[in-house]
Amino acid sequence: MYKSQLNPSKGGPVVAQSVTEAAVGGASRLAARGVTVGYGGRVVIDKLDVAIPPGVITTIIGPNGCGKSTLLRTLSRLLKPAGGTVVLDGEDIGRLRTRDVAKKLGLLPQAPVAPEGLTVADLVARGRHPHQSWLRQWSSDDADVVERALAMTGVSDLADRPVDALSGGQRQRVWISMTLAQGTDLLLLDEPTTYLDLAHALDVLDLVDDLHESGCTVVMVLHDLNLATRYSDHLVVMREGSILAQGHPRDVVTAELLHEAFGLRARVIDDPVGDRPLIVPIGRAHVRPGHLPAQDT
């Protein structure tokens, strides 16, 4: 169940919020509280609050430079905020040991690169490093975890192949397999479909949906708005380092919001093959007479 309400800090754009999420209060495992982040003296995110709903796919969308990847990197502790706190399982993530964070949270950065010649099995096995120590060496339990991670992502038959010999879609599956080998059910994926054609992008996002169905909480950054809408249970729409709207795609995605966030003229219609809205962008060319929105005619 969702409701919409005005966001006074932005002068009126609609914000869709989950009534269920509000009811459970602090149930979110991962949240940013008043977070401010910047680079070289330039503030990118300013006093931002967001709670990641548990057990669903959350996708962060917004125009280039709005702070999407910065927010994801801050949630994963790759970036230290200048102000505010990121909370993971009720604790300040900045005070946790790196090893402990890696046991709870898996991150797939943009365009990761594996050492030349490294095999798929060896790369996925690196996901077990947070669980290793001089007291606890590699065990049959670790091997079982790696085997399950390979199977879950459908790359078991590639185990002995060099990672750099795989297609883009296969590589993304292998990297996701490595994050699963960490033993976490909280996954952060920064542009997991980067450089993939549409067929391979759908393949990777179908995998992400399978992981969600198996119990993972997923946070993604995506540029393709229709893929974000199709594969998400919760959208976070950013603009200029702030959250403009958030909620279920059916409640968030409107022509007005798209214009506000992206400066995009579009129609929002029912997806003919799904239960989410479909965005039809409007440019200057090849638009049939009478099909422009009223404000554009």
C-alpha positions in Angstrom: 0.0 0.0 0.0 1.4 3.4 -1.0 0.4 7.0 -0.7 1.6 10.2 -2.3 2.4 13.4 -0.5 4.2 16.7 -1.3 7.9 17.2 -0.8 8.0 20.7 0.7 11.8 20.9 0.4 11.5 20.8 -3.4 8.5 23.0 -3.8 5.9 20.5 -4.5 7.0 17.5 -6.6 5.2 14.3 -5.6 6.9 11.9 -3.3 5.4 8.4 -3.0 6.1 6.7 0.3 5.4 3.2 1.4 2.8 3.1 4.2 4.2 -0.3 5.1 7.7 1.0 5.4 6.6 3.9 7.5 4.8 1.4 9.8 7.8 -0.8 10.4 10.0 2.3 11.2 13.6 1.2 11.7 13.2 -2.2 10.0 15.6 -1.2 7.2 19.0 -2.8 7.5 20.8 0.0 5.5 20.1 3.7 5.8 21.7 7.1 5.3 20.9 9.7 8.0 21.7 13.4 7.1 24.5 12.3 4.9 26.7 15.0 3.1 29.3 13.8 0.6 31.5 15.7 -1.8 34.7 15.7 -3.9 37.4 18.3 -3.8 35.4 20.8 -1.9 32.3 20.4 -4.1 29.2 19.0 -2.3 27.5 16.3 -4.3 25.0 15.0 -1.7 23.7 17.4 1.0 22.0 16.2 4.2 20.3 13.3 2.5 18.1 10.8 4.3 17.1 7.4 2.8 16.2 4.0 4.2 16.5 0.9 2.0 13.4 -1.2 2.3 14.3 -4.8 3.2 13.6 -7.7 0.9 12.9 -5.8 -2.3 14.8 -4.4 -5.3 15.5 -0.7 -4.9 16.8 1.2 -7.9 18.3 4.7 -7.8 17.6 6.8 -10.9 18.3 10.4 -11.9 20.2 12.5 -14.4 23.9 12.3 -14.9 25.8 14.0 -12.1 22.9 13.9 -9.6 24.8 11.8 -7.1 23.4 8.2 -7.8 26.7 6.4 -7.7 28.0 8.7 -5.0 25.1 7.6 -2.8 25.6 3.9 -3.5 29.4 4.2 -2.8 28.6 6.0 0.4 26.1 3.3 1.5 28.8 0.7 0.8 31.4 2.7 2.8 33.7 3.3 -0.2 33.1 7.0 0.4 33.2 8.6 3.9 30.6 11.2 4.4 31.6 14.7 5.5 28.5 14.8 7.7 25.8 12.4 8.8 25.8 8.6 9.2 25.3 5.5 7.3 23.7 2.8 9.4 24.1 -0.9 8.7 22.2 -3.3 10.9 21.8 -0.6 13.6 25.5 0.4 13.7 27.4 3.2 12.3 29.1 1.6 9.2 32.1 3.9 9.6 32.9 2.2 13.0 32.7 -1.3 11.7 35.8 -3.3 10.5 36.1 -3.7 6.8 35.9 -7.4 7.1 32.7 -7.2 9.1 31.1 -4.9 6.5 32.1 -7.3 3.7 30.4 -10.2 5.5 27.1 -8.2 5.5 27.1 -6.3 2.3 28.3 -7.1 -1.2 29.1 -4.4 -3.7 29.5 -4.7 -7.5 31.2 -1.4 -8.7 30.9 0.0 -12.2 33.0 -1.9 -14.8 35.1 -4.1 -12.4 38.3 -5.5 -13.8 39.8 -8.9 -12.9 43.5 -9.7 -13.1 44.6 -11.1 -16.4 44.2 -14.8 -16.7 42.2 -15.3 -13.5 39.7 -18.0 -13.8 36.0 -17.7 -12.9 36.3 -20.1 -10.0 39.3 -18.2 -8.6 37.5 -14.9 -8.9 34.4 -16.1 -7.2 36.5 -17.7 -4.4 37.8 -14.2 -3.6 34.4 -13.5 -2.2 35.3 -15.8 0.7 38.3 -13.6 1.7 36.3 -11.7 4.5 35.8 -15.1 6.1 39.4 -16.1 6.1 42.0 -15.5 8.8 45.2 -17.1 10.0 43.0 -19.1 12.3 40.4 -20.0 9.7 41.9 -21.2 6.4 40.1 -22.4 3.3 37.7 -25.2 4.1 35.2 -27.5 2.4 32.5 -25.1 3.6 34.0 -22.3 1.6 34.2 -24.6 -1.5 30.5 -25.4 -1.0 29.6 -21.7 -0.8 31.5 -21.0 -4.0 29.9 -23.9 -5.8 26.4 -22.7 -4.8 27.2 -19.1 -5.9 28.4 -20.4 -9.3 25.2 -22.4 -9.6 22.9 -19.6 -8.5 24.2 -17.3 -11.3 24.3 -20.1 -13.9 28.1 -20.0 -14.5 29.1 -23.4 -13.1 30.1 -24.5 -16.6 32.5 -21.5 -16.9 34.4 -22.2 -13.7 37.7 -23.0 -15.4 37.5 -20.3 -18.1 39.5 -17.1 -17.8 37.3 -14.2 -16.8 38.8 -12.0 -19.5 37.7 -14.5 -22.2 34.0 -14.2 -21.3 31.3 -12.1 -22.9 30.1 -9.0 -21.1 26.9 -10.6 -19.8 28.8 -13.7 -18.6 31.4 -11.4 -16.8 28.6 -9.6 -15.0 27.1 -12.9 -13.8 30.5 -14.0 -12.5 31.1 -10.7 -10.6 27.6 -11.1 -9.1 28.5 -14.7 -8.2 31.6 -13.3 -6.3 29.5 -11.0 -4.3 27.1 -13.9 -3.4 30.1 -15.9 -2.3 30.6 -13.3 0.5 27.6 -14.9 2.1 25.5 -11.7 2.2 21.9 -11.2 1.3 22.4 -7.4 0.9 23.7 -6.6 -2.6 24.6 -3.1 -4.0 25.0 -3.0 -7.8 26.4 0.1 -9.5 25.2 0.0 -13.2 25.2 -3.8 -13.5 24.1 -3.5 -17.2 26.8 -1.0 -18.3 28.2 -1.9 -21.8 25.7 -4.7 -22.2 23.3 -5.0 -25.2 19.6 -5.2 -24.4 19.4 -9.0 -24.5 22.3 -9.4 -22.0 21.0 -6.5 -19.9 17.7 -8.4 -19.5 19.6 -11.6 -18.7 21.5 -9.9 -15.9 18.4 -8.2 -14.5 16.5 -11.5 -14.6 19.3 -12.9 -12.5 19.0 -10.0 -10.1 15.2 -10.6 -9.8 15.9 -14.3 -9.1 18.3 -13.3 -6.3 15.6 -11.0 -4.9 13.1 -13.9 -5.0 15.6 -16.1 -3.1 15.6 -13.5 -0.3 18.2 -10.9 -1.2 17.8 -7.2 -0.7 19.1 -5.4 -3.8 20.1 -1.8 -4.4 20.9 -0.8 -8.0 21.9 2.2 -9.9 20.4 2.2 -13.5 20.3 4.6 -16.4 17.6 2.9 -18.4 14.4 4.2 -17.0 12.1 1.5 -18.4 14.4 -1.3 -17.1 14.5 0.4 -13.7 10.7 0.6 -13.7 10.3 -3.0 -14.9 12.7 -4.6 -12.4 12.2 -2.5 -9.3 9.8 -2.7 -6.3 11.1 0.7 -5.0 12.5 3.7 -6.9 14.6 6.5 -5.5 14.6 9.4 -7.9 17.5 11.9 -7.3 18.1 15.4 -8.6 21.0 17.7 -7.7 22.2 15.5 -4.7 18.7 15.3 -3.1 15.9 12.8 -3.3 13.0 14.1 -5.4 10.7 11.2 -5.0 10.6 7.6 -3.9 8.2 4.7 -3.8 6.7 2.0 -6.0 7.1 2.6 -9.7 3.3 2.7 -10.2 3.1 5.6 -7.7 6.3 7.5 -8.6 6.6 7.5 -12.4 4.6 10.3 -14.0 5.1 12.6 -16.9 5.4 15.5 -14.5 8.1 13.8 -12.4 10.1 12.8 -15.5 10.1 16.4 -16.7 11.0 17.7 -13.2 13.8 15.2 -12.7 15.2 14.8 -16.2 13.8 17.6 -18.3 12.2 14.8 -20.3 9.0 15.1 -22.3 7.3 11.7 -22.2 4.1 9.8 -21.9 3.6 7.2 -19.2 1.4 4.3 -20.3 0.6 0.9 -19.0 3.2 -1.7 -19.9 1.5 -4.0 -22.4 3.5 -7.0 -21.1 3.9 -6.2 -17.4 2.3 -4.6 -14.4 4.5 -1.5 -14.3 4.3 1.9 -16.1 6.1 2.2 -19.5 7.8 5.5 -20.4 7.5 6.7 -24.0 10.0 9.5 -24.5 9.0 12.4 -26.9 11.6 14.0 -29.1 11.2 16.4 -32.0 11.0 13.9 -34.8 8.6 11.2 -35.8 5.8 12.1 -33.5 2.3 11.6 -35.0 0.0 14.6 -35.0 -2.4 14.6 -32.0 -0.1 12.4 -29.9 1.7 15.1 -28.0 0.7 15.7 -24.3 -1.6 18.7 -23.9 1.1 21.0 -22.5 3.3 20.4 -25.6 0.6 21.2 -28.3 
